Structures are given as structure tokens and as C-alpha cells.
């Protein structure tokens, strides 16, 4: 997983996981998707199309950590840096 952008100009933003950007050949095996935006709120479970508010105290590089939980209990992790 990765964010569709790697740089932004905002300390506050809305993050949405749109259904039309979700590409997987194993969609039925995904139980949940959570992201730690490293904004002090820990992992937040994302629901397709639902808005999540992310706020950072200052400019800098923040790593988004993704956690995919599969229906068989396996947990997969990924991450990417995001600069503001």
C-alpha cells in the first residue's frame, strides 16, 4: 500500500480511501485496513469512502504505517514517507 501523493503543503488534511482506487486480486481476503499517520493517534481503521482527519503539529516528514489484517488472521505491514 502507498499514498497517492508523497508531498503536500498542509498540516491538516482529510484522508479518504476511495473504492475506485482500491486494487487487489485478493479483496475478499482483506478483513480490515488501518493506518498510523504518525500524528499521535495511533492506528486508525479506515472504511472505504470514510473521511479521516490528519493533523500535524509542524512541517516535516511523517511515515504512514499501513496494517492490513486478512480474514485468516495474518497481518501485513507496509509504510511510506509523506513530506509537508
Protein Blocks (a to p, Z undefined) as FASTA:
>chain_A
ZZfbfbdcbfbdcddddfklpccfklmmpmbdcddehnonapadddehiacddddfbgcd
dddddddddfkopacdddddddZZ
